[in-house]
Amino acid sequence: MFLIAPAVAQDRVVLKRGDGRITVTGVVEDYTGRQITIRSPQGNSVNNYDAAEILEIETPQTERHARGLKLLAEQQFEPALRELEVALKDEKRLWVRREILALLVKGALRVGDYAAAGMRFVALHDSDPTTRHFKLIPLIWGPQPVSELLRTDAQTWLYRESDASRLLGASVLLFDAKSAEAARGEIKELSSSPDTRVRMLALAQSWRLEPTGETPGELQLKRWQVRIDEMPEELRAGPYYLLGRAHFLRKDYELAAATLLWLPTADDHDHHLAARACLEAGLALAAIGQANEAATLFREITVRFADTPFAAEAAARLKS
């Protein structure tokens, strides 16, 4: 969506109009999840447009910003993140800073740094509570270790005013030895949040609290599916993982595989969660004798998700 433009004062915004498009030039003064504000080239008028109409934006970028984008495209994530951190400090325009923050969240998720992803997401959401990058909220969905840094940050997020920050903190601390009770109370409260996105994800997070050793019944899983169908597609990855995992525990392996594969095929923005889902889908297929299909998924993990902890297990499964 965002293209590199020569370092000139004007921005170029392409908007959807019916079956066509129009181009507006000027200076973008702000861009939120709801609208974009553009000052005319002469500086004598300001116009607002619905964010949903935006197809493309060309705007000047600093050298470090452009280099960070190039490195991301080349999948050199660690150096890309270093460049973007500098770009964030150099950039003065608030709306462009938000775009860099979103890139930093994406990059941190790619390398599995949930503490950095959470810190940058909180800053992004504080700057624009309507952000169109809300899907990047780095919630915990699968079983994974929580670093001391992430745990400490989550305890701060849990007591902030923002519902999104509290959801993030509660997600991390849901099974924490000291903070689980507070986290679970927040999840229950946030399931009635006035923010629809928070409310939907908080409800899905509550599915993680199913009693250990028990699996949801068929009727309950049908209700989960209805809830997921009501969500925007961009919010479905984590909930689909939980639904697929529940099918797996019920030994409904074919349905488990189909559900889990939604992540690597439709929304892999959380790279590590998508890798986990792909591995568990392979295990489900293996359980019903679809060895060739399972092997295909395990091979995909060793290539596409080679930088995750799940690649080693996939390689071991291939050997066996």
C-alpha positions as CSV (number, residue, x, y, z in Angstrom):
1,M,0.0,0.0,0.0
2,F,2.8,2.4,0.9
3,L,5.2,3.2,-1.8
4,I,8.5,5.0,-1.7
5,A,8.3,8.5,-3.3
6,P,11.0,11.1,-4.1
7,A,11.8,13.4,-1.2
8,V,9.3,16.1,-2.1
9,A,6.8,18.0,0.0
10,Q,3.7,16.5,-1.6
11,D,2.1,13.2,-0.9
12,R,0.0,11.2,-3.4
13,V,-3.1,9.3,-2.3
14,V,-5.1,7.0,-4.5
15,L,-8.7,6.6,-3.4
16,K,-11.4,4.2,-4.5
17,R,-14.4,5.8,-6.2
18,G,-17.1,3.4,-7.3
19,D,-15.6,1.1,-9.9
20,G,-12.7,3.5,-10.5
21,R,-10.1,5.5,-8.6
22,I,-9.0,9.1,-8.1
23,T,-5.7,10.5,-7.1
24,V,-5.4,13.3,-4.6
25,T,-2.1,15.2,-4.0
26,G,-1.2,17.4,-1.1
27,V,0.2,16.9,2.4
28,V,-1.2,14.1,4.5
29,E,-1.7,15.7,7.9
30,D,-3.1,12.6,9.6
31,Y,-4.1,9.1,8.8
32,T,-6.0,7.0,11.3
33,G,-8.1,3.9,11.2
34,R,-11.1,6.0,10.4
35,Q,-10.0,8.8,8.0
36,I,-7.1,10.5,6.2
37,T,-6.7,14.3,6.3
38,I,-5.0,15.9,3.3
39,R,-4.1,19.6,3.0
40,S,-4.2,20.9,-0.6
41,P,-0.9,21.7,-2.4
42,Q,-1.7,25.4,-2.1
43,G,-2.3,24.9,1.6
44,N,-5.7,26.7,1.5
45,S,-8.0,23.8,2.1
46,V,-8.2,20.6,4.1
47,N,-10.2,17.5,3.1
48,N,-11.0,14.3,5.0
49,Y,-11.6,10.9,3.3
50,D,-12.8,7.6,4.7
51,A,-9.8,5.3,5.5
52,A,-11.7,2.5,3.8
53,E,-11.4,4.3,0.5
54,I,-7.6,4.4,0.5
55,L,-5.9,2.1,-2.1
56,E,-2.4,3.5,-2.1
57,I,-0.2,6.2,-0.6
58,E,3.1,7.6,-1.9
59,T,5.0,9.7,0.7
60,P,8.7,10.7,1.2
61,Q,10.6,8.3,3.5
62,T,13.8,8.7,5.3
63,E,16.8,6.6,4.2
64,R,16.6,4.3,7.2
65,H,12.8,3.8,6.7
66,A,13.3,2.8,3.1
67,R,16.2,0.6,4.0
68,G,14.2,-1.1,6.7
69,L,11.4,-1.8,4.2
70,K,13.9,-3.3,1.7
71,L,15.4,-5.6,4.4
72,L,11.9,-6.7,5.5
73,A,11.1,-7.6,1.9
74,E,14.3,-9.6,1.8
75,Q,13.4,-11.3,5.0
76,Q,16.4,-10.0,6.8
77,F,14.4,-9.2,10.0
78,E,17.0,-8.4,12.6
79,P,18.8,-5.8,10.5
80,A,15.4,-4.5,9.3
81,L,14.2,-4.0,12.9
82,R,17.4,-2.0,13.7
83,E,16.9,0.3,10.7
84,L,13.3,0.8,11.6
85,E,14.1,1.7,15.2
86,V,16.3,4.5,13.9
87,A,13.7,5.5,11.4
88,L,11.1,5.8,14.2
89,K,13.4,8.3,16.1
90,D,14.1,10.3,12.9
91,E,10.5,10.6,11.7
92,K,8.6,13.7,12.7
93,R,5.2,13.0,11.1
94,L,2.9,11.2,13.6
95,W,1.0,9.2,11.0
96,V,4.2,7.9,9.5
97,R,5.5,7.0,12.9
98,R,2.4,4.8,13.3
99,E,3.2,3.0,10.1
100,I,6.8,2.4,11.3
101,L,5.4,1.1,14.7
102,A,3.2,-1.3,12.8
103,L,6.2,-2.6,10.9
104,L,8.1,-3.0,14.1
105,V,5.3,-5.1,15.6
106,K,5.2,-7.3,12.4
107,G,9.0,-7.7,12.5
108,A,9.0,-8.6,16.2
109,L,6.2,-11.2,15.7
110,R,8.2,-12.7,12.9
111,V,11.2,-13.3,15.1
112,G,9.1,-14.4,18.1
113,D,9.8,-11.4,20.3
114,Y,6.4,-10.9,21.9
115,A,7.7,-8.4,24.5
116,A,9.0,-6.0,21.8
117,A,5.8,-6.6,19.7
118,G,3.6,-5.8,22.7
119,M,5.5,-2.7,23.6
120,R,5.3,-1.3,20.1
121,F,1.7,-2.3,19.7
122,V,0.7,-0.5,22.9
123,A,2.5,2.7,21.6
124,L,0.7,2.3,18.2
125,H,-2.7,1.9,19.9
126,D,-2.2,4.8,22.3
127,S,-1.5,7.0,19.2
128,D,-4.5,5.8,17.3
129,P,-7.1,3.6,19.2
130,T,-8.9,3.1,15.8
131,T,-5.8,1.7,14.2
132,R,-6.3,-0.5,11.2
133,H,-3.4,-2.6,12.4
134,F,-5.3,-3.9,15.4
135,K,-4.9,-7.5,14.0
136,L,-1.3,-7.3,15.1
137,I,-2.1,-7.3,18.8
138,P,0.4,-10.0,20.0
139,L,-1.9,-12.1,22.2
140,I,-0.9,-15.5,23.5
141,W,-3.0,-18.3,22.0
142,G,-0.9,-21.5,22.2
143,P,1.2,-23.0,25.0
144,Q,4.5,-21.1,25.1
145,P,7.0,-20.0,27.6
146,V,6.7,-16.4,28.9
147,S,10.0,-14.5,29.3
148,E,10.5,-12.5,32.5
149,L,10.6,-9.3,30.4
150,L,7.3,-10.1,28.8
151,R,5.8,-11.0,32.2
152,T,6.9,-7.7,33.7
153,D,5.6,-5.7,30.8
154,A,2.3,-7.6,30.9
155,Q,1.8,-6.7,34.5
156,T,2.0,-3.0,33.5
157,W,-0.3,-3.4,30.6
158,L,-2.9,-5.2,32.8
159,Y,-3.5,-2.0,34.8
160,R,-3.5,0.6,32.1
161,E,-6.7,2.5,31.1
162,S,-6.8,1.2,27.5
163,D,-8.9,-1.9,27.0
164,A,-6.6,-3.2,24.3
165,S,-3.6,-2.9,26.7
166,R,-5.4,-4.7,29.4
167,L,-6.4,-7.5,27.0
168,L,-2.8,-7.9,26.0
169,G,-1.6,-8.0,29.6
170,A,-4.3,-10.5,30.6
171,S,-3.5,-12.7,27.6
172,V,0.1,-13.1,28.7
173,L,-0.8,-13.6,32.4
174,L,-3.7,-15.9,32.1
175,F,-1.8,-18.8,33.6
176,D,0.7,-16.8,35.6
177,A,1.3,-18.1,39.2
178,K,0.9,-14.6,40.7
179,S,-1.3,-12.7,38.3
180,A,-3.7,-15.3,36.9
181,E,-6.7,-14.3,39.0
182,A,-6.4,-10.6,38.0
183,A,-5.9,-11.6,34.4
184,R,-8.9,-13.8,34.3
185,G,-11.0,-11.1,35.9
186,E,-9.9,-8.7,33.2
187,I,-10.8,-11.2,30.4
188,K,-14.3,-11.6,31.9
189,E,-14.7,-7.8,32.1
190,L,-13.3,-7.2,28.7
191,S,-15.7,-9.7,27.1
192,S,-18.2,-6.8,27.5
193,S,-15.9,-4.0,26.3
194,P,-17.4,-1.3,24.2
195,D,-14.6,-1.8,21.7
196,T,-16.0,-4.6,19.4
197,R,-12.5,-5.9,18.5
198,V,-11.4,-6.2,22.2
199,R,-14.8,-7.8,23.1
200,M,-14.5,-10.5,20.4
201,L,-10.9,-11.3,21.2
202,A,-11.5,-11.3,25.0
203,L,-14.3,-13.8,24.5
204,A,-12.0,-16.0,22.4
205,Q,-9.3,-15.7,25.0
206,S,-11.7,-17.1,27.6
207,W,-11.8,-20.3,25.6
208,R,-8.2,-20.9,26.8
209,L,-9.7,-21.4,30.3
210,E,-11.4,-24.7,29.6
211,P,-10.7,-27.1,32.5
212,T,-7.5,-29.0,32.1
213,G,-8.1,-32.6,31.0
214,E,-11.5,-31.8,29.6
215,T,-12.5,-30.9,26.0
216,P,-15.4,-28.7,24.9
217,G,-18.5,-30.6,23.7
218,E,-19.7,-30.6,20.1
219,L,-22.4,-28.0,20.8
220,Q,-19.9,-25.7,22.5
221,L,-17.5,-25.9,19.5
222,K,-20.4,-25.1,17.2
223,R,-21.0,-21.9,19.3
224,W,-17.3,-21.1,19.0
225,Q,-17.5,-21.4,15.2
226,V,-20.5,-19.1,15.1
227,R,-18.5,-16.5,17.2
228,I,-15.6,-16.8,14.8
229,D,-17.8,-16.3,11.8
230,E,-19.0,-13.1,13.3
231,M,-15.5,-11.7,13.6
232,P,-13.7,-9.8,10.9
233,E,-11.4,-12.1,9.0
234,E,-8.4,-10.2,10.3
235,L,-9.1,-11.2,13.9
236,R,-9.8,-14.9,13.3
237,A,-6.3,-16.5,13.4
238,G,-5.9,-17.0,17.2
239,P,-9.6,-18.1,17.7
240,Y,-9.2,-20.6,14.8
241,Y,-6.1,-22.0,16.5
242,L,-8.1,-22.6,19.7
243,L,-10.9,-24.2,17.7
244,G,-8.6,-26.4,15.7
245,R,-6.8,-27.5,18.9
246,A,-10.1,-28.3,20.5
247,H,-11.1,-30.5,17.6
248,F,-7.7,-32.2,17.9
249,L,-8.3,-33.0,21.6
250,R,-11.6,-34.5,20.7
251,K,-9.8,-36.7,18.1
252,D,-11.8,-35.1,15.3
253,Y,-8.5,-35.0,13.4
254,E,-9.8,-34.2,9.9
255,L,-11.7,-31.2,11.1
256,A,-8.8,-30.2,13.3
257,A,-6.4,-30.2,10.3
258,A,-8.8,-28.2,8.2
259,T,-9.3,-25.6,10.9
260,L,-5.7,-25.3,11.9
261,L,-4.6,-24.8,8.3
262,W,-6.6,-21.6,8.2
263,L,-3.6,-19.9,9.8
264,P,-0.7,-20.8,7.4
265,T,-3.0,-20.4,4.4
266,A,-5.1,-17.4,5.2
267,D,-3.4,-15.4,8.0
268,D,0.2,-16.0,9.1
269,H,0.9,-12.6,10.5
270,D,1.8,-14.3,13.8
271,H,4.6,-16.4,12.2
272,H,5.2,-18.6,15.2
273,L,1.5,-19.3,15.8
274,A,1.0,-20.2,12.1
275,A,4.0,-22.6,12.3
276,R,2.6,-24.3,15.4
277,A,-0.8,-24.6,13.7
278,C,0.8,-26.1,10.6
279,L,2.7,-28.7,12.7
280,E,-0.4,-29.7,14.6
281,A,-2.4,-30.0,11.4
282,G,0.3,-32.3,10.2
283,L,0.0,-34.4,13.4
284,A,-3.7,-34.5,12.9
285,L,-3.4,-35.8,9.4
286,A,-0.8,-38.4,10.5
287,A,-3.2,-39.6,13.1
288,I,-5.8,-40.6,10.5
289,G,-3.3,-42.3,8.2
290,Q,-2.8,-39.4,5.7
291,A,1.0,-39.8,5.9
292,N,1.8,-38.2,2.5
293,E,-0.3,-35.1,3.3
294,A,1.3,-34.9,6.8
295,A,4.8,-35.2,5.3
296,T,4.0,-32.3,2.9
297,L,3.1,-30.1,5.8
298,F,6.2,-31.1,7.8
299,R,8.4,-30.3,4.8
300,E,6.7,-26.9,4.4
301,I,7.5,-26.2,8.1
302,T,11.2,-27.0,7.6
303,V,11.4,-24.5,4.8
304,R,8.8,-21.8,5.3
305,F,9.0,-21.8,9.1
306,A,12.6,-22.8,9.4
307,D,13.3,-19.9,11.8
308,T,10.8,-21.2,14.4
309,P,11.2,-23.9,17.1
310,F,8.7,-26.1,15.2
311,A,11.0,-26.8,12.3
312,A,13.1,-29.2,14.4
313,E,10.1,-31.2,15.4
314,A,8.8,-31.3,11.8
315,A,12.2,-32.5,10.6
316,A,12.1,-35.3,13.2
317,R,8.7,-36.3,12.1
318,L,9.8,-36.5,8.5
319,K,12.7,-38.9,9.5
320,S,10.3,-41.1,11.5
